[in-house]
Amino acid sequence: MRIEDELQQKSFKSEKQKATLNLLFTSGWLVNQHKEFFKPFGITTQQYNVLRILRGQHPKSISTCVIKERMLDRNSDVSRIVDRLTLKGWVKKTTCPNDRRLVDVVISEDGLNLLKRMDKAVDQLDDNLGGLSEKDAVQLNELLDKIRSENKEKK
């Protein structure tokens, strides 16, 4: 559906304004799709993100500071997320021996098993972009990277 129809707006100040609103609207739509997808697994999008980061580090541990740097949503409260994952038995945390202010986190076998069970189902999330070909997806990625890169250079 066209963004004009979704927002019930006839026109925009410019194509860039339209694109900005379209990105924001689509982002919110995708976030809601992910929330609904993860509900049956008893996990949030942020928790899933942390588990994926930890699986990439496995068997090594990683500090909560580094996890935060690698999160999709960098405003997430990583300490609380890790505490919840610990209660569920999906991660283990220890105090860093070199710096007692830091917490090291490692994914548990139960966490790895959860991700393994989820892997095939997670492929369905990519179907949210079903209207795009691989070529379209490459172009979209390049455009999104360009937006972020050019704005970083301005700062």
C-alpha positions, 0 to 999 in steps of 0.5 A, spaced: 500 500 500 502 506 498 504 511 504 499 516 501 494 511 503 497 509 509 497 516 512 491 518 508 495 524 506 494 527 499 501 530 498 508 531 501 512 537 502 518 534 498 519 527 495 525 527 501 519 528 506 515 522 503 521 518 503 523 520 511 515 518 513 515 512 509 522 509 512 519 511 519 512 508 518 515 502 515 520 501 520 514 501 525 511 496 521 517 491 521 518 492 529 511 490 530 511 484 525 517 482 529 514 483 536 508 478 534 513 473 531 517 472 537 511 472 542 510 465 541 517 463 543 517 467 550 522 472 547 523 480 545 526 482 539 532 485 544 533 479 547 533 475 541 538 480 538 543 479 545 542 472 544 544 472 536 550 477 539 552 471 544 552 466 539 556 469 534 561 470 540 560 463 543 564 459 546 567 466 548 564 471 553 563 478 552 561 484 556 555 488 557 558 494 554 560 490 548 553 487 547 550 494 547 555 497 542 553 491 537 545 492 539 540 494 533 537 498 538 542 502 542 538 505 547 536 498 550 538 497 557 542 491 556 543 489 563 536 488 564 535 484 558 541 480 560 538 479 567 532 476 564 535 472 559 539 469 566 533 468 569 530 464 563 537 460 563 539 462 556 545 466 558 550 466 564 554 472 567 560 473 571 564 478 574 569 480 569 576 478 573 580 484 570 575 489 572 569 488 577 565 493 574 564 489 568 559 483 567 561 478 562 556 474 559 556 467 555 550 464 552 548 457 555 546 451 552 539 452 553 540 459 549 543 455 543 538 450 543 532 456 543 536 459 537 537 453 533 529 451 534 528 458 532 533 459 526 528 456 521 522 460 523 526 466 523 527 465 515 519 467 515 521 474 518 525 475 511 518 474 508 516 481 510 520 484 504 517 478 500 515 484 494 523 485 493 527 481 489 534 480 491 536 485 486 531 490 490 534 488 496 541 490 494 539 496 492 535 498 498 541 496 502 545 501 498 541 506 499 540 505 507 547 505 508 548 511 503 543 515 508 547 513 514 554 514 511 552 521 508 549 523 515 555 521 519 560 525 514 556 531 516 557 531 524 
